[in-house]
Amino acid sequence: MSTAELKETANRLSVEERAWMRRYLALLDRISDPKFIAEITQRNRAMAAGDILPRDEVLAIHEKLISEGR
């Protein structure tokens, strides 16, 4: 698909579909980033070793991300 075709398709998307597409493209960028993959791998290893966050801390982080629109 050409850039012109992508633009044409994007122009037809609803607000909700464009919001979804932004999040999807951001995800693609993140999972293509070797630094991000290394960080996630390290976090997974830490969690498997028992290094976990208390529920209250997870909820506080979640609320902060929501307030930031992420």
ABEGO torsion letter per residue (X at the ends): XBAAAAAAAAAABBAAAAAAAAAAAAAAAAAABAAAAAAAAAAAAAAAAGBBBBAAAAAAAAAAAAAAGX
